[in-house]
Structures are given as C-alpha cells and as structure tokens.
C-alpha cells in the first residue's frame, strides 16, 4: 500500500495505523515521488493527498491509474473539494476529508480492497492444450468437452504439463514442481500417476520420451 502525503505527521500516523492493521506501507512526500513509488511497488491501494508539491493529487491519480488499475482513496482538506473532484470525475474510488478518524480510514480501505477483489475476479482461468481444457479455478479437467475426474495430484501433474504443451519434463522436474520435493526414488510415483492420467485422459495425450520424461501432446491425434 502506498501513502502519498506531504504532511509528515499525517503520513506517519496513517502509515503507522495501516501497519498495525497488517498492511505493508510505503510513503512518498510529493507527487512525482508518489508516481514513481507506485510504478515500482505496484500497490494494492493508494492513499493520496490532494494538495501535494510537484504534482497535485488529481494529476498523480491520473498518472498512476493510466498505468494500471488501482483503487485510490483521496484525502482532501474540505468537503467542497471532494464535491468538486467527484464532479470532475477525477477517478479516485473514495474520498475522505481531513481530519478523519483512523478507524474510519481503515474501514474505508478495507471496503475498497474488498470491492477491488470482487470486480477484479477474472473470467474463469482456463488453460487449453489441444483437446484438453483445464478450469484452474474449479480444478476441473475436460477432454473434448467431457469432464474427466482427476485426483488433486493428477490435476497438478497435467496442469504442469499443459502449461507448456510439447515441452518435455523430466521426472525430477515433475517431482519437484508437483510434489514439491526432489527425490530420485520418486520416479516410480511419477510414472504411476502418468499411467493413471493416460487411462483417464486417453493414452495419446501424454507422451513418453524414453529416458527423458513426459510431455503433453500439443495436438494429439
Ligand atoms: Ca498536503
């Protein structure tokens, strides 16, 4: 989270409060510094003061949001400023007029983060490889549109292979990536899980490269 505010006592108090709530916070004391900090840190949320040296909050808001979508909570000195900014369509997601209560600030920030999470909920994360389709959110696998029930470890295995169809993975790589450890004795484990995958997905989908490992067929027959 980034706090852009030139009044050090306010910046310090806001940062301390947010840190005590478990957020990681970095502060910038002027407009250009704030834009730079956001570019570097890619924060989840920005608390942005309107009156800043260098660039004002309106311009900072415009710049950081032109690079990537990020919720902005704008701090203003007067309610009338907030009305004006909303009228201008500045693009901040919420406004607070100073002085504000730290508790209220935290509540607003949590609400903004929840909203960002909801609206950012992507379309289903799907992985396609030839006739195979993996729904990564629901952890479901489909071959030519028909669902195939996989165990969690089988799903991880095929997902690993499907990330780069045609690329050969050694048993050791698969052991490390899927099971999370590197163990020479694990080769048999990999082989038996690949065997199970073949039975479920169709033998043509996972190719054995003898002496090397396994690859997913990019365009299985
Ligand atoms: Ca200020």
Boltz pocket constraint, residues with backbone or C-beta under 6 A from the ligand:
constraints:
  - pocket:
      binder: B
      contacts: [[A, 5], [A, 6], [A, 7], [A, 49], [A, 50], [A, 51], [A, 52]]
      max_distance: 6.0
